[in-house]
Amino acid sequence: MAAETQAQRMTVLIADDHPLFRTALSNAVNQCLDAPELQTVGSFDELRAALEAHATADLLLLDLNMPGARGYSALVHARSVAPALPVIVVSAYEEASVARASLDHGAAGFIPKSASPETMTEAIATVLDGRTWAPDMPDAPENSDDAFTDKLALLTPQQQRVLIMLTDGLLNKQIAIDLDISEATVKAHITAILRKLGVHTRTQAVIAARSLEIDWASYGRGSQGATGD
C-alpha cells in the first residue's frame, strides 16, 4: 500500500527566485494534492537541471522573470524539452497582453502574483484537470505568432541554440566553434530549422524568432549546458 501511495504522488516543479513566493505556491499546491513531491528552483539554470532530472513531472509553476531568463525564454525552453508538461506562468506582469502571450507560447494557465491563495489553488486544480485557466481579460486580437510558437517547440535544444546564435548574427564557423561541432553539422541543423519553421532562408528564421519578443541572448547563454542534438 505504501508503494502504491508513493507511485501516485504527483511531482510539481516551482520556478521562482523569491523564497516567499515559492512558499506561497507550495502552500497552494499542497491544498490541491495529497503529499505532492515539490521541487523548487530559483534560476533558469536550476530549472533546466530540474526538467532533466524530473522528466515526468506533472506540473510546472513558472515565474517569467528569473535570473538567466527574461521574456518568454524559460517558457519556450520548458515547452520544447517537456512538451507534455503543463506549465502555469506566475507573473508580476499582470497585463492582459502578457497573459495572452503566455498562453499563446504554450502555457496551460496564467496566475497574476497578486492573486489570492484561493485563486491560485483554483488555477492549479483546473490545469491539473486538463483544462486551461486564465484571469478574466479584456477582448484583444489573438496573437498571430501562435502557429510559429508551435513550430519553435519542434526544435531540439541544440537546434534552438543554433537559432539563438543566428539571431545574434554569428556565422556558421563561429557557431561551430562555440558549440564544439563541425560546420557541416551546423549546416545540417540550419536546414532542419528552416524545414521545421516553414521558412526558406536564415534571415526569415531570425525575423520570425525575434517577433516572439524573447530575450534570445540571455536564453542562449543560459542554455549552453543543455543536452540534445
N, C-alpha and C positions, 0 to 999 in steps of 0.2 A: 504493500500500500504506500509505503514511503517512497519507493522508487517511482510509482505511478504519479504521486503528487509532485515529485521533482521534475518528471518529464513534462508535466503540464504547466510548469511555471513559465511565464512569459518573460522575455528579455527586452528591456526598454533602454535605449541609449538617450542620454540627456547631454546636449552640447551647448553650453553657455558659460561664459567666462566670469559670471557673477555668482559667487557661492550662495548668497542669499536666495537668488532666483532659482538656482539649481535645487535648493531645498524646497522652495515653493512648488516647483514642478514635480519633485519626488513625492511630496505630500499628495498632489493631485493624482499622480499615477497610483499611489497606494490606496486612494479612495476608490479607484476603478477595479483594481486587480488584487487577487489574493496572493500575497507574498511574492511580488514580482522580483526578478533579478534586475537591479538597476546598475547601469554603468554610466558614470558621469565623467565628462571631459570638459576642458576649458579652452581649447585652441583647435585650429584646423588640423595641425599635425596630429594631435591626440585623437581627433575624430577619424582621420584616415586609418590610424592604427586600430581603433575600436571597430571600425567597419570590417577590417581584415580579420580581427580576432573573433568577431561575432557576426559572421556572415548570414546567420539565420535569425537575427534579431527580429522582434515583432513590431517595433515602433521606434522612430527617431524623433525626438523633440529638438528642434534646431534653431539656435539664435543666428540670425543672418550676419551679425557684426561681431565676430570673434577675432582674436589675434591670428593673423595669417589668412583671413578670409574677409572679403568685402563684396558688396553687391550680392549676387546670387551664386557666387562661385562654389561655396560649400554645398548648396542645394544641388547644383548641376553635377558636382562630383558624386554626391551620395546617390543620386538617381542613376548615374552611369554605372557605378560599381555594384549597386544593390537595387536594381530596378523593381524588385518585388517588395521592397521595404517601404511601408507607409511613412511619410515624413510630414510632421506638423511644424510649420515655421512659427516661431515665437519671437516677436519683434517689438522693439520700442518704436519703430516706424509704423504708425497706425493709419497712414493714408490709404484710401481705397485702392489707389494705383499699385501700392506695394503688395497689398493683399491679393489683388487680382493677378499681378505678375508672378507672385509666388505660386499660385495655383496653376498659372499657365506654364511655369517652369517645372511642374510635376508634383508639387506639394499636394497632400491629401487634405490639409487643413491649415488654417492661419489663426493664431491667437495673439491679440494685442497684449503687451505686457501689463497693461492697465486692467485687464480682465479680472473679474473676481475669481476666487478659488472654485466657486460653484460652476462658473462658466468654463474654466479650464478643465474641470472634471467632465463636464458635459461634452466638450470638444473631443477629449481623449476617448471617451466611451463611444462617441459617434464614429470616429475614424477606425477604431478597433472593430467596430461592427461592419466595416467595409464601405462606409459612406463618407462623403466629403463634408467638411464643416468650415464655415467662414462667418465672420460677423456680418450683419446687415450692411450692405454697401450701396451707395447711390448708383443708378444705372450709368454705365460707361461703355464705350466701344470695346469689343473683345480685342485682346492682344493679337495682332497679326503674326507674331513670332512663334505662336504655339506649335505650328507644324515644324518649324525649324528646330525648336527645342526638342521635339520628339526625335528628330534626326540626329541631333547632337548626342542624345543619350545612346545612340547606336555605336558611337566611337569607343574604342578601347581606351584605357588610361594612357597608354603610350601614344595613341593617335591624338588624344586630347592634348598631350604635352607638345606634340608636333604642331598642332593647330595654334596653340598658345604662342609658340615661338614664331610661327608665321605672322601672327598679328603684331609681334614685336619687330618684324622686319628682318629676321635672321635669314641668311642664305642656307641652302642645303648643307654646305660644308660646315657652317657654324653649328647647325642643328646636330649634325653627325658627331662633331667633337663634344658638344655639351652632353649628349645622351650616350656617348661611347658606342655608337653603332656606325655602320658603313653608310656612305652616301646612297648606295643602291637601296638600302633598307629605308632610308628617309624618303626616297622617291616612291617606294612601294607604299609607304604609309600615306603619302600625299595623294597618290592615286586612289587609295581606299577611302580617304577622307572626302575627296571630291565626289566619288561614287555615292557614298552614304549620305552626303549632304545634298546631293542632287544639283551640283553646280559644275561648271566646266573649267574654271580657272582658279588658281590660288587666290587671286585678287577678289573674286566673288566670294570665296570661302571666308576671307578675312573680313570683308564688309558685312557679311551676314552674321559672323560671330560677334563683331563689335556692336551690332544692332541690339544685342541682348543686354547691353549695359553691364557687363560683367567686368570686374577688375582682373583682366586676364594676367597681367604682370604679377600681381600678388598670388593669384591662383597657381600660376606656373611655378613660381619659386616654392610654393608650399607643396607641390605635387612631385617634386623631383625624386623623392624616395619611393614613390608608388610603383607597384609592380604591374606587369601585364604588357603584352605586345599587340 
